[in-house]
Amino acid sequence: MYLSIFGLLLTLFFGGSGLGSDKKFISPPGTKPDGNYSQGILTGGTLYISGQDGADAAGKYPADFDAEVRQTFANIDAVLKEAGMTSGDVVSVQVYLTDKANFPRMNAVWREHFKDPRPTRTTIGVGALMGPGNIEITVTARK
């Protein structure tokens, strides 16, 4: 009896119970994994997407802010698609803007991209991002 309880505890602690053993790394085709982080992790039916910016596949950023926001959403959509999801599955979003004055422009593109009911959102003004862009967005999605 003690061995079976011990075995159960080991299984619960180290996996096999659905508590993290189903972690799947999501990386859209044509993207190069960074090695320092995952673009997305799908676990327990929930997809967590790392911060995406407005760089295209060649690493170039649009000169126009609205185009940069649209490219950011396109990058997010690529991760969602690879996980078998769409923007309709997004439940929570965090937006980081280097210039708070761009909020209305970001919000206009947001309204084009997300339909009712829109996901929850937090928008934060930051001094700078790690890359040269003006926006970074993280997403949580669930079917």
Phi, psi and omega in degrees: 000317180297323179294321181290325176291318178299317179298319178297315179298319177298317179297316179295320183286318187260001177118181181090356182251002185091359181267063179108347182286349182260019183293125180236129179276132184246124177217118182299151178302144177085357178260150178259116176301138183287327184094339179263342180202168177256142176295323177208150173230126177254121179212135179058029180082001179249135179253126177250119183252127177297163179306126178250145178240190186268015178286138175277184184300334179273359180085012180265143178256137176296148178286331183270131182299316180301319178294324178295319178295316180297320178293324176300314178295324177297320178295320177296315180300326179295320178291317177302313182299317180299332179269003180078027181235172176227176178298339176292344178268354182288131181248334183212140183223140172239125182248132177243121181243136177280344179222109182299338178295341179277000182304312181300323179291317177298318182296325178295317178292321176307313182294331174291321188279316183255130178261163178296141353282128181285154179291166173294157183210142169238131178240129185233134172273130181235157179290324181196159174250171181291328178258184182279000184284178182250355183210145172219140184227132171250152188220144168239132182227153178208135177284000000 
